[in-house]
Amino acid sequence: MSTPSNQDVAWVTSRDHPWRLASRDGHVHDGDLVAFSAGVLAGGYIGEVGRTWPAGGGAGATALYRRWESLWDRLIAACQPDAGARGLLAAYAASGEPDPPMPVARGLGMGFDPPLISTQLPQTATDERLEPGMVLAVTGYVWEPGIGAVFGREAVLITADGPEVLTASPMWRA
């Protein structure tokens, strides 16, 4: 396993800031939300997966996970053939979530492939269309003060019939 586009492969999400790492004592504690992000390289192609697991159970994070699931439903619904990539950014607003601190989606293939859909690149999101055959790393990210963040990244194939989630690894459910 490699980490082709990730610097941190496991981290405790911050309860105090939406995109910083927790900066306590370097240990995982009950109630922490631990994010994992990993990439694989096979046959010259890159794939990625991202997950968040609650340490010691997830009682305090149940509502946050439900928010992530609601966001994810909108993100996957936006992954339609010939749809504008801006729909992926609009999924956050439709879910009532703020813009994420990382790209919402980017192409997977032989490296950091286009398109790169990010609030920091609004013209790209406006100009790009999702085409059948594209494989994207689509990211859902929600944060709550005092709790932390739920991060999930899935590999999604855009087909002529709609999106196909290629990721099969489990995710903690509320």
C-alpha positions as CSV (number, residue, x, y, z in Angstrom):
1,M,0.0,0.0,0.0
2,S,1.2,3.5,-0.8
3,T,0.0,7.0,-0.1
4,P,0.4,8.7,-3.5
5,S,-1.5,11.9,-2.6
6,N,-1.7,11.8,1.2
7,Q,0.7,13.0,3.7
8,D,-1.1,11.8,6.8
9,V,-2.6,8.4,6.7
10,A,-4.2,8.4,10.1
11,W,-5.0,11.4,12.4
12,V,-7.3,12.4,15.2
13,T,-9.6,15.1,13.9
14,S,-9.7,18.4,15.9
15,R,-12.6,19.2,18.1
16,D,-11.6,22.9,18.0
17,H,-10.9,23.7,14.3
18,P,-12.5,22.3,11.2
19,W,-9.3,21.3,9.3
20,R,-6.5,21.0,11.9
21,L,-5.2,17.9,13.4
22,A,-5.9,17.4,17.1
23,S,-2.9,18.6,19.1
24,R,-3.3,17.0,22.5
25,D,-0.8,14.4,23.8
26,G,-0.4,12.3,20.6
27,H,-2.6,9.5,21.9
28,V,-6.1,8.5,20.8
29,H,-8.8,8.9,23.5
30,D,-12.3,7.6,23.8
31,G,-14.6,9.8,21.8
32,D,-11.9,10.9,19.3
33,L,-12.8,10.7,15.7
34,V,-9.8,9.0,13.9
35,A,-9.6,9.6,10.1
36,F,-7.7,7.2,7.9
37,S,-6.7,7.9,4.3
38,A,-4.8,5.5,2.1
39,G,-4.0,5.0,-1.5
40,V,-3.1,1.9,-3.5
41,L,-1.1,1.6,-6.6
42,A,-1.8,-1.3,-8.9
43,G,-1.0,-1.7,-12.6
44,G,0.1,1.9,-12.7
45,Y,-3.3,3.2,-11.5
46,I,-4.0,4.8,-8.2
47,G,-7.1,4.3,-6.0
48,E,-8.0,5.9,-2.7
49,V,-10.2,5.4,0.3
50,G,-10.8,7.5,3.4
51,R,-12.7,6.6,6.5
52,T,-13.4,8.0,10.0
53,W,-13.9,5.7,13.0
54,P,-14.9,6.8,16.5
55,A,-12.5,5.6,19.3
56,G,-14.3,3.8,22.1
57,G,-17.7,3.9,20.4
58,G,-19.5,6.7,18.6
59,A,-22.3,7.8,20.9
60,G,-21.3,11.4,20.7
61,A,-20.8,11.4,17.0
62,T,-24.0,9.7,15.8
63,A,-25.6,13.0,14.5
64,L,-22.4,14.0,12.8
65,Y,-22.3,10.6,11.0
66,R,-25.9,11.1,9.9
67,R,-24.9,14.5,8.5
68,W,-22.1,12.9,6.6
69,E,-24.5,10.3,5.2
70,S,-26.9,13.0,4.1
71,L,-24.1,14.9,2.4
72,W,-22.8,11.7,0.7
73,D,-26.3,11.0,-0.7
74,R,-26.2,14.4,-2.4
75,L,-22.6,14.0,-3.6
76,I,-23.3,10.7,-5.2
77,A,-26.5,12.0,-6.8
78,A,-24.4,14.8,-8.4
79,C,-22.1,12.2,-10.1
80,Q,-24.2,11.9,-13.2
81,P,-22.8,11.6,-16.7
82,D,-22.6,14.9,-18.5
83,A,-23.5,16.8,-15.3
84,G,-21.5,19.9,-14.4
85,A,-18.9,19.3,-11.8
86,R,-20.2,22.4,-9.9
87,G,-23.0,20.1,-8.7
88,L,-20.5,18.4,-6.4
89,L,-19.8,21.8,-4.7
90,A,-23.5,22.5,-4.6
91,A,-24.1,19.3,-2.7
92,Y,-22.4,20.8,0.4
93,A,-24.6,23.9,0.3
94,A,-27.7,21.8,-0.3
95,S,-26.8,19.8,2.8
96,G,-26.2,22.9,4.9
97,E,-22.5,22.1,5.2
98,P,-19.7,24.6,4.8
99,D,-17.2,24.2,2.1
100,P,-14.7,21.5,2.9
101,P,-11.0,22.3,3.6
102,M,-9.9,19.9,0.7
103,P,-11.0,19.3,-2.8
104,V,-14.5,17.7,-3.1
105,A,-13.4,15.5,-6.0
106,R,-10.5,14.9,-8.2
107,G,-9.6,12.5,-11.0
108,L,-8.1,9.1,-10.2
109,G,-5.8,7.5,-12.6
110,M,-2.1,7.6,-13.0
111,G,-1.6,10.4,-10.4
112,F,-3.3,13.6,-9.4
113,D,-5.5,13.7,-12.5
114,P,-8.1,16.2,-13.6
115,P,-10.7,17.3,-12.9
116,L,-9.8,19.0,-9.6
117,I,-13.1,20.2,-8.0
118,S,-12.5,22.6,-5.2
119,T,-14.0,25.8,-3.9
120,Q,-10.6,27.4,-4.5
121,L,-10.9,26.7,-8.2
122,P,-14.5,27.9,-9.0
123,Q,-13.9,28.3,-12.7
124,T,-12.7,24.7,-13.0
125,A,-15.8,23.5,-11.3
126,T,-18.0,25.6,-13.6
127,D,-16.2,24.5,-16.8
128,E,-15.8,20.7,-16.1
129,R,-18.4,18.1,-17.0
130,L,-18.5,14.6,-15.6
131,E,-18.0,12.2,-18.4
132,P,-18.6,8.5,-18.6
133,G,-15.4,6.6,-17.9
134,M,-14.1,9.2,-15.4
135,V,-13.0,7.8,-12.0
136,L,-13.1,10.3,-9.2
137,A,-12.0,10.4,-5.6
138,V,-15.1,12.0,-4.1
139,T,-14.8,13.4,-0.5
140,G,-17.4,14.0,2.1
141,Y,-16.3,16.1,5.1
142,V,-18.4,17.4,8.0
143,W,-17.2,19.0,11.2
144,E,-18.8,19.9,14.6
145,P,-17.2,22.0,17.3
146,G,-16.5,19.9,20.4
147,I,-16.8,16.6,18.4
148,G,-14.5,16.6,15.4
149,A,-14.8,15.7,11.8
150,V,-16.2,12.8,9.8
151,F,-14.2,12.3,6.6
152,G,-15.0,9.8,3.9
153,R,-13.5,9.3,0.5
154,E,-14.8,7.0,-2.2
155,A,-13.6,6.0,-5.6
156,V,-16.6,6.6,-8.0
157,L,-16.8,5.6,-11.6
158,I,-19.0,7.8,-13.8
159,T,-20.9,5.5,-16.2
160,A,-23.5,6.2,-18.9
161,D,-26.1,5.0,-16.4
162,G,-24.9,7.0,-13.4
163,P,-22.3,6.7,-10.6
164,E,-20.8,3.4,-9.5
165,V,-19.0,3.4,-6.1
166,L,-15.9,1.3,-6.5
167,T,-14.9,1.4,-2.9
168,A,-15.9,-1.7,-0.9
169,S,-14.3,-1.0,2.5
170,P,-16.6,-0.7,5.5
171,M,-17.5,2.6,7.1
172,W,-18.8,3.1,10.6
173,R,-22.5,3.8,10.5
174,A,-24.6,5.8,12.9
